[in-house]
Amino acid sequence: KRAAFKVRVKNDGTVSARNVEVAAFAPPEFKVIRGTGATPGRDDARVDGDGKVTFPVVDDLRPGEARTFTVEADAVQAGDAR
């Protein structure tokens, strides 16, 4: 079955965070299908064969601002995937 995982990144600081890189890794029990993110005007995430998802860089994340990224993956084997 397909599952979707949300990754939320928030700047709790007092100054803007620049060039924020977001990546996620899936355990072997999952095959990553795609990643989408809150990066307006950019392509979707890059999915590598080893289960790594790399999202486009967030140029500027202002104080208090949050972005949500989604990773979609298919279960490929039974197991305890955490």
Secondary structure, 3 states (H helix, E strand, C coil): CEEEEEEEEECCCCCCEEEECCEEECCCCEEEEEEECCCCCCCCCEECCCCEEECCCEEEECCCCEEEEEEEEEECCCCCCC
